């Protein structure tokens, strides 16, 4: 599966979320391409069935993170037998941050059909794993993510799963998706959290204006 991504930003940091005091980092288009290729090749290089079955689970978690912008904890809760609509290309996620002691709300995120197709193909090859595909240990996934990010030459400070959430948010906004819809896709309880991605730096603003031929 090739990584055909939406246009990515020219810079990699933004002012932080309200009250965080930390910048928002995200990956460039080239970094996303390299990271996806690293995961895909790692999975594809497995020859023995049990190794391919194990690596395939990490590949699928990566793909869902990449194209939903979900939190890692949300993806690891997925049960593909009930949460993936293969025909419509939709994934239903439990929104963790809005839980607050009550029943977890859910949200449905559309993805490319080749993402759900990858899940379907994996299950056809390994039917015994059905219903457990995404049930990895978070620490194990983070370790594999760091290894692949290192191979892809992603900066060390960005070599963590949450970077894909920031990256997806920026892709959606730069593609013209309304901020309220991005809020729904990401599962932000407050619009101000999503709007933090809109506070682009002066360097980013210059790049945007140059691309549009305004300056």
C-alpha positions in Angstrom: 0.0 0.0 0.0 1.5 3.3 -1.0 1.3 6.4 1.1 -0.6 8.9 -1.0 -0.9 11.7 1.4 -2.7 15.0 1.4 -0.5 18.1 1.1 1.7 18.5 4.2 3.1 21.6 5.8 6.3 23.4 5.1 7.4 23.7 8.7 7.1 21.3 11.6 6.1 23.3 14.7 3.3 25.5 15.7 2.4 27.5 18.8 1.1 25.1 21.5 -2.3 24.3 22.8 -3.9 26.8 25.2 -2.1 26.6 28.5 0.4 23.9 27.4 3.3 26.2 26.8 4.7 23.6 24.3 4.8 23.8 20.5 2.8 21.4 18.4 5.1 19.3 16.3 4.1 17.4 13.2 5.7 15.5 10.3 6.4 16.8 6.8 5.1 15.0 3.8 8.5 13.4 3.2 8.7 12.2 6.8 5.3 10.6 6.6 6.1 8.9 3.4 9.4 7.6 4.8 7.7 6.4 8.0 4.9 4.6 6.1 7.5 3.0 3.8 9.5 1.8 6.9 6.5 0.1 8.4 5.3 -1.4 5.2 8.8 -2.8 4.3 9.2 -4.2 7.9 5.9 -6.0 7.5 6.5 -7.1 4.0 10.0 -8.5 4.8 8.6 -11.1 7.2 8.8 -14.6 5.7 7.7 -16.9 8.4 3.9 -17.0 9.0 4.0 -16.2 12.8 6.4 -13.3 12.2 4.2 -11.9 9.4 1.1 -12.3 11.6 2.8 -10.4 14.5 4.2 -7.6 12.3 0.9 -7.2 10.5 -0.8 -6.1 13.6 1.7 -3.3 14.1 1.3 -2.3 10.4 -2.5 -2.1 10.8 -2.4 -0.1 14.0 0.0 2.3 12.3 -2.3 2.7 9.3 -5.3 3.5 11.4 -3.4 6.0 13.5 -2.1 7.6 10.3 -5.5 8.0 8.6 -7.8 8.7 11.6 -5.6 10.9 13.7 -6.8 8.9 16.7 -5.1 8.6 20.0 -3.0 5.4 20.4 -5.2 4.2 23.3 -8.3 4.6 21.1 -6.9 2.5 18.3 -5.8 -0.3 20.6 -9.4 -0.6 21.9 -10.7 -1.4 18.4 -12.5 -4.7 17.7 -12.5 -4.9 13.9 -15.5 -7.3 14.0 -17.7 -4.5 15.2 -15.9 -1.2 14.8 -14.8 -1.4 11.1 -17.3 -0.9 8.3 -15.4 -2.5 5.4 -18.0 -1.5 2.8 -18.2 2.2 3.7 -14.6 2.7 4.8 -15.4 3.8 8.3 -13.9 3.2 11.7 -15.8 3.7 14.9 -13.6 4.8 17.8 -14.2 5.2 21.5 -13.3 8.8 22.5 -11.1 8.4 25.6 -10.6 12.1 26.6 -14.3 12.8 27.0 -15.0 9.8 29.2 -15.0 11.5 32.7 -16.4 8.5 34.5 -19.4 8.0 32.1 -20.0 5.8 29.2 -17.4 6.5 26.6 -18.8 8.4 23.6 -17.9 7.1 20.1 -17.2 8.8 16.8 -17.1 7.4 13.3 -14.1 8.4 11.2 -14.1 7.9 7.4 -10.8 6.5 6.0 -9.6 5.5 2.6 -11.0 2.2 1.4 -7.5 0.8 1.0 -7.0 1.1 4.8 -10.0 -1.1 5.5 -9.0 -3.3 2.6 -5.6 -3.9 4.3 -7.4 -5.0 7.5 -9.7 -7.3 5.5 -6.7 -8.9 3.6 -4.9 -9.4 6.9 -7.9 -11.2 8.4 -8.3 -13.4 5.4 -4.7 -14.5 5.8 -4.9 -14.8 9.6 -8.5 -15.6 10.5 -7.5 -16.9 14.0 -6.6 -13.3 15.1 -10.1 -11.9 14.3 -11.4 -9.7 17.0 -7.9 -9.3 18.6 -5.9 -7.6 15.8 -5.6 -4.3 17.5 -5.1 -5.5 21.0 -1.4 -4.7 21.3 0.4 -3.5 24.4 0.9 0.2 24.0 4.5 0.0 25.2 5.3 -2.6 22.6 3.8 -0.5 19.8 5.7 2.6 21.0 8.9 0.6 20.8 8.2 -0.6 17.3 7.1 2.9 16.3 10.4 4.4 17.5 12.4 1.7 15.6 10.6 2.5 12.4 10.8 6.2 12.9 14.6 5.9 13.4 14.8 4.0 10.2 12.9 6.8 8.5 15.2 9.4 10.0 12.4 11.1 11.8 13.7 13.5 14.5 14.0 11.7 17.9 11.6 14.2 19.6 8.9 13.3 17.0 9.4 9.5 17.1 6.2 8.8 19.0 2.7 7.7 17.9 1.0 11.0 18.9 2.9 12.8 16.2 0.5 11.2 13.6 -2.5 12.9 15.4 -0.9 16.3 15.0 0.1 15.5 11.4 -3.4 14.4 10.4 -4.9 17.5 12.0 -2.7 19.8 9.9 -3.4 17.8 6.7 -7.1 18.1 7.2 -7.0 21.8 7.9 -4.7 22.6 5.1 -6.9 20.6 2.7 -9.8 23.0 3.7 -11.7 20.7 6.0 -13.8 22.9 8.4 -12.4 23.2 11.8 -15.6 21.9 13.4 -15.4 18.7 11.3 -11.7 18.3 12.2 -12.8 18.6 15.9 -15.3 15.7 15.4 -12.8 13.5 13.6 -10.1 14.0 16.3 -12.6 13.7 19.2 -11.7 17.0 20.8 -14.2 18.0 23.4 -13.4 21.7 23.0 -13.1 23.6 19.7 -10.3 25.7 21.2 -8.1 22.6 21.2 -8.6 22.1 17.5 -8.3 25.8 16.8 -4.7 25.7 18.2 -3.6 24.1 14.9 -4.9 27.2 13.1 -2.5 29.6 14.9 0.2 29.1 12.3 3.6 30.8 12.6 4.8 33.8 10.6 7.1 31.5 8.5 4.2 29.2 7.8 1.9 32.1 6.9 4.6 33.4 4.4 4.8 30.0 2.8 1.0 29.8 2.4 0.8 33.3 0.9 3.7 32.5 -1.5 2.1 29.3 -2.6 -1.1 31.2 -3.4 0.9 33.9 -5.3 -0.2 36.6 -3.0 3.3 37.8 -2.0 
